[in-house]
Amino acid sequence: MSLIHQTQPLNFASEDHHDEFSLFADALKTLRVDEIDPLDPEHGPAAVWKRICDSKLDNRNSHLSPEQKESWNLERNTWQLVQMLYTERTAPPQSSSSKLTSNPYLPPLKVVNLHLSKSKDLLELSTFRDWLYTCPSSTHPAEIRRGYWPYTKASLKHTLQKYPHSDSRRPSGKAPPFHAMDPDAPLRASRQQTNQRSQTLQSDDNLNFVSDPNAIQEKGDLEQLDQEYDRAMVKTLYEYIRAGEMGLALDFCRQCDHPWRAASLAGGQLFQDPSLEEFEDESPLPQDEVLPDAESLDNPLNETRNLPPYKRSGCLNRKLWKSMCLHMSSNKSLPTYEQALYGALAGETSSVLPVCYTWEDHIWCHINAIFENQVDQILESNQLGYYWSHGALPPAENHQIDASDDDTIISSLQPQHVARQNFPQRSNGEPQTDIKLAMNKAFDKILRSEQTSLAESARNPFHVAQMWLAIDKINDLFTSFSDRLKSASEDFTREHLSHLLRFFSHLILFLRAIDEKVDSEASNAILRGYVQVLEMENKHNLIAFYVAELQPESGVETYAKYLISLGPSADFPTRRVALLRALEHGLDISRVACTAVKLTLQEITRASLESNREHGLNKFSHQLTDKQRELIRSLEWLIIDPATYLEALIQANSLIRYFLTAGHPNAAREVVCSVPADVLSVIAQGKDPLAEPEAGDITGNTHNAILEFTQYRDFFNCLELHVQVDEILSQRPMDG
């Protein structure tokens, strides 16, 4: 069933080698010719295809419609995801030192990194989150403004200067919003005001307080301009966190004279101390040993020893910091983006989802929560780095470990005795959280969202592809898409379908290049669809290249159908070029040519030609019909390559018999004339035409084929002579 019908005239000269079809094919050709690593971050096909998408999105291509821009942007993001995920999936496993299994002081950052190197699912989860950082919504950073609440500070200073002695001297409504400038001052004032209101509502003697307009002036708010800037600032900080730019967020806070906010954001950084990574003690660890706190480790020790300074970083009280973030994310008195900011840092979703507007935003919210949950489980339940999460050493029996290989390291990394938080176990009984299933639930939740626009976006083929790529079920993706091709004309516009077929076809070829197993039936259906796209776009120089990627049988038949689709309008040189292109890409041109002829004969002979036995005598002067001409010209595929000359002779004999029995000697004679004279000579060079056929002759009885054809040729020569004699006799003078 044809997905796309060719409606444009054949024009080889008009093919543009700078369009997306040629550029995508060039990346594959370069990969094979130059033997480039398919996962090369600069020259690999996925990286090249991403750059092609970038060029399409360049401002110079302003003619693109919004739908086209969205498709190119989604494809660009998907190629980046493919590059990132498969770079990790195909990387060799990392080996770790067995010393680490006996180190309860291993810094948390090292513990998490070690777990990442050993857990394939967690590493892919982290990679997927990193990818989501690269495709956020558009950002609108606030301007950098020096000064700490300058308008509130000026207002407070003015009020205190004008009324320095007693609050009683101040007119009603002139009280300062609060009497301190620390970060919590507005919250304290607001909380006090709320408490006062509650107490007032419970009192029957002072109800007028609530209705007093001056009471609004006494609420613990910043000056309006400071409030507006703070809202813009926390929105900017959230956008930086959403984009994975923690460094930019911290710099922004410091440049705006809000170092305290920078400290509140940086609390999630895992503690790291390189000097503790190589700790190893063969003797049992003493149970009463207490590690000095972080601040006492720095200068005194280095001053007594001539050692370089410690490269220590991160937060030792990450649990306390996270509880603070969770508290702030649930504080309804804070701006929405401030709640979302700290909710995102803590891996919480309910405060973040209200500021998520795209499919990528929603997915990032859930994936970030899953990842943070995993990090918490690792730090709480592993014996490595046990001290930092529990403030004490693990029980003595936990240290009697044979750390002889990586299996020990892996077992020591598995979470133990930790709350499951509704995540089911793996089917193989491993105690760690089933990350892939959690991701699948997140995708499914968004797909079933009550927000129509979000659910519709989740069903976008590129988002579906990103989902299946993330959970490593790529063959399900191809099967689903190939099944959908049956109703493709109803679901997609022709242009959109062409775009999708190009993307999925190249994704299949990329996965084959890195030796990933791809469902053959689904991939063949998709590639055949893409070949039809190339036919429609007149990209005839590329068709053989992609047909060669099909399974042998399917490839031969698909290319043969393409040759037939060129139609009677294609002259012999054009047909010759098209057939020989198959040879360039490893296709068997003999089989392709034979298949093209057989398919043509089957198609035409199904509708039998009308018999021509009127008036008894059949004349050679009758014009050939279009069907007759198409049948005769189909033999041209067999006279291009000498290897198919014998088949050309056999099919010519068959066609002559067909025309003669149907009463079309003019068409039969045209078949004889269409076979070049050198065909018989080439065939005869390999076999004596007068020799008797041998038993088991695999060439299809060459002797009989040559003999039959020469007899037809002689027969039509005799008929031609007979016509000439009739013409001469007709010119004889009549008797007196």
N, C-alpha and C positions, 0 to 999 in steps of 0.2 A: 504494500500500500504506500503510495507516494505521499510524503508529508508536504512537499513543496513542489509546485509545477513550474517548469521552465517556460517563461513567456518572452524571453529576450532573444534576439538573434545572435547567432554564433559570431564572435569577433575576437580572435586571438590577439590581434594587434592592440586592443584597447586595455589589456590587462595591466593593472597598476601594481608595481612591485613594492609600493609603500603603504598599501592599505593594511588593515589589521589581519586579513587572511594570510597575506604573504609574510608579514612580520612574524606572526605566530609560527608559521611553518619554518621560517628561517632559523628561529631559535632551536627547533628540533634538528634541523639539518646541521647546524653548527655543533650541536651536542654530539652528533655521531661522527662528523668529519674531524673535529678537533679533539675528540675524546675528553670532553669537559666533564667534571664531576657534576651530576645532575643537581646536587644540593649546594653547588658553589654559590655563596651569597651575592656575588657580583655578576657572574656569567652563566649561572645555571638557568634553565628555562623558566622556572617559576619567578626568579628575580627579573629576568628580561620581560616576561609577560606583565609583571607588575609595573615596570617602567613604561610599557606600551599603554597601559591603562592610565598612568599618570599623564602621558603626553596627550591622550584623548581628553583628559579633564583640564588641560591647559586652557588658559584664558583665550588663546587664539581660536579654540573650537567653540566659540560662543554660539554657533548655530545649533548646537545640541539642544534638544528639548529637555525639560526637567526629568522626564522618565528616562531618557537616554543617559543623562548625567548620573542619575541614581544607579542605573544598571552598571555603568562603567566604574563607579565608586565602589559598589558592592563587589564587583569582580576583582578590583584592585585589592580590596581588603581580604578577599578569599585567597588570592595567590600569596599574600603575605602570611596568612594563617597556614597555608600548605607548606611554605618554606620553613616556618618556625617549628611546626609540629613534627614534620618528618625529619628535620635536622636532629631533633631530640630522639625520635623513635628509632632512627637508624644508627645512632651513636653507640659505640661499644660500651659495655658496662664498665664502670669505674671500680677500681680496687681500693680498699681502705686499709689503713694500718690496724693491726689487731690490738695495738696499745690502747686504742680509744675505748675499747669495751670495758676497761677497768678504771676509767677516769670519771668520777662523780663530779669533778669540777670543770668538766668540759663546758666552755661557754655556750649559752643558748643558741647563738648564731651558728656555731659550728655544729651543734646537734641537729638543727633544722636543715642545714646544708647537707650534712651526712645522710639524713633521711631522704632528702630530695634525690641524692645520687643513687639511692638504693630502691626507692619506690617509683616505679614507672608511672603509675597513675597520678601520684602527687606531683611529679615533675611535669607531666602533661597538663595537669590542672594549673600549675604555676605558669606554664608557657601560654596557656589559653587566656589566663588573666592578663599576662603581659601583652598579649595581642589585643585584648579589649581596651587596654590603655591607649593603644595607637589609633583607635577609631572612636573617639568621643564625639559628643555633640559640639557644635561651634561654641567657642569661648569668647567672652567679652571681659577681659581683665580690667579691674578698676584702676584708676590712676594712682600712682604712689604719692601719698600725702605725708609729709613730715609733720611731726607733732602728735602728742597723745591727747586726744579729745580736746582740741584747742578751743572750740566754742563753749563747751561745758566748763572748761577751765577758766575761760575769760568771764563767763557768767557768774561762776562761783566766786571768783576773785573780786568782781565788781560788787556783788552783793555783800561780801564780807567787809570790803573797804567802806561801803556806804553805811552799813549798819554793823559796826564792829563789836558793840558791847552786849546788847541784849536782844533776844528774839522778840521781846515785847515791843521794841521800837520799830520793828519792821512792819510795813503795811501788810494787810491781808493779801496773800498770793505772792509775796516777795521772798518767801523762804527758799533757800537753795535746794535743789533736788536732793542732794546728799552732801555730807561733810567730809568725804574722802575721795581719793582718786585712784584707789586700787582697782584691779579688774573686776572684783566682786561687788563693788559699791552699788552699782545699779540693781543687782540682784538682791542684795540685802535690803536696800531701800524699798524695792518692790515687794519683797516678802513682808517687811514690816508694815507696809501700807495694807497689804492683803490681810494680815493679822488684825490690824486696827479696824478694818472694815468688818471683819467677822465678829469682833468683839462688839462693835457698834450695832450691828444688826441684832445681836442678842440682847442689847440694852434697850429698854423702853424710854429711857430718859434723854437719849441723844440721837434721835433718828435724823435730825436735821443735818448731821455730818455728811450723810450720803448725798443729800441733795445740794450741798454747798458747792457752788462752782469753783470756789477757790481750792477745794480739796483736790481737784484735778491737777492743779499747779504743783501740789506737793507730792505727786507720785514720783517714784524714784526713776525717772527717765533721763536719758541724756538730752542735750539740746538737739533739736530736730536735724540740723545739718550733720551733727556727729552720729545720730542714729542712722541717717541715710547712708553715710559713708561706711559705718560698721556693717550694715546689711550688704552693701556692695562688696565690701572686703571679704566677708565670710562666704559670699557667693563665689568670688574669685578663688578663694582658698579651696572651696569644694571642687571647683572646676579643675584646679591644679591636681587635687587628690584623685579625681576621676580620671585624669590623663596620666596618672602615675608620676607626676612631677613633684615629689615631696621636696626636693631641693629648691625648686622655684617657689614653693609655698613658704618655706622657711625664710628664704631671702626676702620675699615680699613682706612678711611680718616684720622682719628686722628693719627693712628700709622704711616701713611705716611707723617706726618707733613703738612696735608692739612685740618686744622680745618675749614677754610672758606667753603670748599666744603661740609663738614659735616653739617654746618649750613644751606647751601643752600638746602640740602636734607631734613633736619628736619623741614623745614617750613610748611610742610603739616600736622604736628601733631596738632590735635584739642586742643584748649585751655581748660584747666581743672583747677578749683579752688574749692575744696570741701567746703570751707567756704561759697560759694555762693549758694550751692544746696538747703539749707534749708531756703532761704530767703522767708519771707511772711509778708505782710503788709496789714492790714484790711482797712486802709484808702486809698483813691484814690492816685495814684502815681502822684507826682508833675511833671509837664511837663518840668520844667527847671532844673531838677536834673541832674547833670553830675557825672558819676562815675569816680573816679580817674583812671589814666592810670595804667597799670600793674606794672610798676617799682616802683611807689610810694606806692604800697600797702604792700610791703614786710617788711623791717626792722623797719621803724619808729613805725608802729602800734604795732608790737610785742615787741618792746623795752619798750613801755609805759604800755603794759599789759603783765603779766607773762603767755604768751601763747606759745604753741609749734609753730614752723615755719610752714608757709603755704606749703602744698604739691602742689604747682602750677606747671603746665607744659604746653607745647604746644605753639602755635603761635597765637598772637592776630591779626596779619596782614595777615591772610591766603589768603585773596583776592589779596593783593598785591603780595604775594609770588606766587600764581597761575598764575597771569598775567606774572610774570617774567619767570616762567617755560614754558608757552606757547610761549613767545617770543624766548626763547632759543631753543625750539623744532623746530621752523621755521627758525632758523639761519643756512643757508646753509654753512657758513664758519666753523661751528663746526664739529667735527668728527661725523660720523653716529651714533655711540653708545651714544655719549653725547646728541645728539638730542633725541634719543630714551629714554634715561634715564629720562630727564626732561619731555618729552612727556608722559611717563608712569605715572610719579608722578602727572601730571595735568589731567590725564584721556583723553588724546588725542590719536588718532589712526594713523594718516597719517605718523607721524615720527617713530612710533613703528613697524608698519607692515613690513618695509624693513628688520628688524632684526629678524623676526619671521620665523621659519623654520619648525615647527611641527604643527599638528592640535591643540595641547594643547596651544602652543604659540599664535596662531591666536585667539583662543577662549578667552584666558586670556586677550588679548589686548582689545577685544570688551566688555567682561564682566567688566573689570576694568573701561572702559570708562562709561558704564551704571551706575556702582556703584558710581563713582565720580560725575556724573551728578545728581544722586539722593541726594547725600550728599549736593551738592551745593543748590539744590532746597529746601531741608529741612532747611538749615541755612538761606536762603534768605527769605523764605516765612512764617515761623512759628512765632507765637507770643512768644513762649517760647524762651528765649535767644535773643529776638529782639534787645536788645541794642548792642550786639557784632557784628551784621551784618550791622546795620544801624547807629550806633554811637549816637543814641537817643532813647527815650522811645516811645513805640507805642502810637497812639492816645488814648485819655481817654476812648472813647466809647468801645474800644476793651478790656477793663479790666473789664467790667461789666459782668462777667461770673459766672454761677452757676457751681462750680466745685464739684459736689456731687458724681460723679461716673466716671468710666473709659471711658464712652462715651464722656464726656467732654474733657478728655485728648486726646482721639483719634481725635476729631474734631479740637482741637487746634494744633494737629500735622500735619493736612493735609496741603499740599502746597497750597498757595493762590496767585493769580495774578502773576504767573511765566510763563516764556516762555516755550512753549510745546516742542520745538526742534524736531518737526516732530514725536513725540510719540503720538499715538492716545489714546483717553480716553477708560476706561473700558466700557464694555457693560452695567454695572449697573449704569453708570453715575457718579462714583466716580471721583473726580477731580485729583487724583494722577496718576502718570505715570503708564502705564500698563507695568510692569516690565517683566512679562512672554512673552508678545508679542514682546517686544524689544529683549529679549533673543532669541526668536524663529526666529526673523529676522536675528540676528547675525549668528545663526546656518545655516540658509538657505543661507545666503550670502556666507559662506565658502563652503557649499555643492555645490553651483553653481560657484565656483571659476574657473577662466580660467587656473589656475595652475593645471595641470593634477594630479600631485602627491598629492597635497593638497585635491582636490576633491575626489580622490580615497581613501585617508586616512579618509575623512569624512564619507565615505560609509562603513567603517569597522564596523562590527556588534557591537563591543564593544564601539566604538565611538557613534554609533547610540543609543545604550543603555544608555550611559552617557547623551546624548542629551535629550532623553525622560524622564530620571530620573530627570534632572534639571528642565524641564518645567512641571513636575508632570503629565505626560500622559503615565503612565506605561502600561495601558491596550492596548493602541495603539501600544506600542512596542511589546507586546505578540501577538497581532493579526497579526501584520506585519510579525513577525518571523514565526508564525505557518503557515501563507499563503505561506511563502517562502520555507517551508519544502517540498512542493510539487515538487519543482524543485531543491531541495538541492543537489542532486547528480551531477547536472550540475554546480552549483555555488561554491561548496566547495569540498575539498578533504575529504576523509573519516575521517582522523585524526582531521582535523579542525572542521568538523561537529560534531564529538563526543565531542570535547572540548566545542563547543557552546551549545550543548544540555545539557551537564552537568551544565554549568554556568546558563543557563536560567531556568532549572528545579529547581536548588537550590535557585535562586532568587524568583521563585514562592513560594516555600515552606517557605522561609524567610518572605515574605510578608504575607502569611497566618498566620505565627506564631505571627505577630504583629497586626493581625486582619485587615489587609488592604484588600479591595475588589479586587479580581482578576477575570478576565474573565474566566469562567469555561470551555467554549469550547476550547479556545486557550490554556489554561493551560493544559487541558487533552491531547491535541494533542502533546504538547511539552513533557509532562511526558511519554507518550507512546513511543515517539521517543527515550527518554533516556533509557527506559526499553529495547528497541532493542539494544542500545549501550551496556548495561550490558550483554545482551545475547551474543553479539559478543565478548566481553572481558572475557567471562566465569566467570562473577561475580554473580554466581547463588545464593549466600547467601544474596545478596542485592536486588534481583528482587522483592521479596514479600514486602519488606519495601517500595519501591517506588510505586508498584502497589496499595498498600493500600491508597496512597494519591490521587488516581483517584476517580472520582465519583463512587458510589457503582456499578452501572451496568457496567460502563466502566472498573472498576477495576477487576470485576469477569471475564469478557470476556478476558481482556488483560492477566491476569494470567493464564487463561485456555489455551490461545494460546501459552503462554510460556511453559506450561507443555507439550503440543503437540510437541513443537519444540525440546524437548529433544530427540525425535525419538525412534525407536525400539532398538537402542544400549544401552539405559539406562536400567539397571536392576531394579528389583522390590525394593530393598532397596533404591536405588537412587531416584526412583519415590516417594517413601514414604517420604523421607526427604524433597524433593521439595514441596510436597503437604502440609506437616505439617508446613512448614515455613509460609505458608499463614495464619495459625492459630495464629502464634506468632505476626502478625501485624494486627490482627483484621479482616481479610477476612473470609467470610463464606466458609469453605472448602467443605461443602456439595454442595453448589451452584457451586463452582469452579470445583469440580470433575464431577458433572453432566454436566456442560457446556462443559468441555473438551471431554467427551464421545460423547455428541451430535454433537459437531463440527467435531469430527473424523468420526463419522458415516455419517454425511452429506457430508463430503469431499470424502470419499471412495465410497459411494453408488452412487454418481453422475456418476462415471465411472463404469457402471455395470460390475460385474464379468462375465467372460465367462461361458456359460452353459457347463455342463459336463455330457452329456447324450449319449456319444458314447458307442456303443456295448450293449446298453440296461441296463447293470448292472453296478452300481457305486461301486467301491471298496474302502475299507478303507486304502489301502496301498498308495494311492496317496499322494505326498508331498504337504505341504501347500505352497502357494505362499506368497510373501512379503505382498501383500495387505491383504490377509486373516489373516496372522499373526498379522498385525498392527490392524486390526479390533478386533481380539480376545484379544490382549494385552491392548486395550483401556479400557477393563472392569476392569483392575487392579486399575484404579483411584477410582472405586466404592467399592473396597473391603479393603480399608485402614481404613476407618472410619465406625464403626457400624451403624452410622446414615444413611449411603447410601447403606446398604446391600439390602434393599428392591428394591431400584432403580437398583442395580446391577442385581438382579433376573429378574426384568422386562426387562432390556436391553438385558440380556442373552437370554431370551425367544424370544425376537424380532430378535436377531441375528441368533439364531438356525433356526427360520422359514425362514429367508432370505437365509441361506446356503442350507437348504433342498429344497426350491423351485428352487434354482439355480443349484441343482444337485451336491452338495458338502457335502455329509454326513460325510466325514472325517473331514471337518472343523467344522461341527455342533457338532460332537462328541467331538472335541477339546474344544469347548465352554463349554460343560458340565463338562469336566475334569478340566477346569480352575477355576471353582467356588469352593472355599473351602467348606468342609463339614459343618463347623461351621456357615456358612451364614444362612442355613435353620434353624438351631437350635436357633440362635439369633432372627431371625424373628419370629419363632414359640413361643418363650418365651413371646412375647408381644401380640400374637393373636393365638387363637386355629385354626390350619390349617384345621380342619375338619368342622369348623363352616360355616354356610351359609353366604355369603357376605351380609353386612348390607346396607341399603339404604343410599346414600350419603357418602360412604366409601372414605375418603380423601386420604388414603394411596395407592390408585390405585388398589383396589381389591386384597388384600393380599392373600385371599383364592385361587383365580384363578391363581395367579402367582406361588404360591407354588405347587398347583396341576399340573399345566402345566409343570413346571420344573421337578417334580418327574416323570411324565409320560414320558418326553423325556429321562430322565436318565434310566428308566426301558426299554424304547424302545431300546436304544443303548446297554443295557445289554443283551437284547434278541438277538439283531443282533450279538453281540459278541459270545453269546452261539451258535448261528446258525453257525457262522464261525468255531467255535471249533468242532461242530458236523460234519461239512463238512470235516474238516481236519481228524477227526477220521475215518469217513467212507471212506475217500480216501486211508487210510492205511489198509483197510480190504483186506485180501487175495483174489485173483481172483479165481473164480470157475474153476476147472480142465480143 
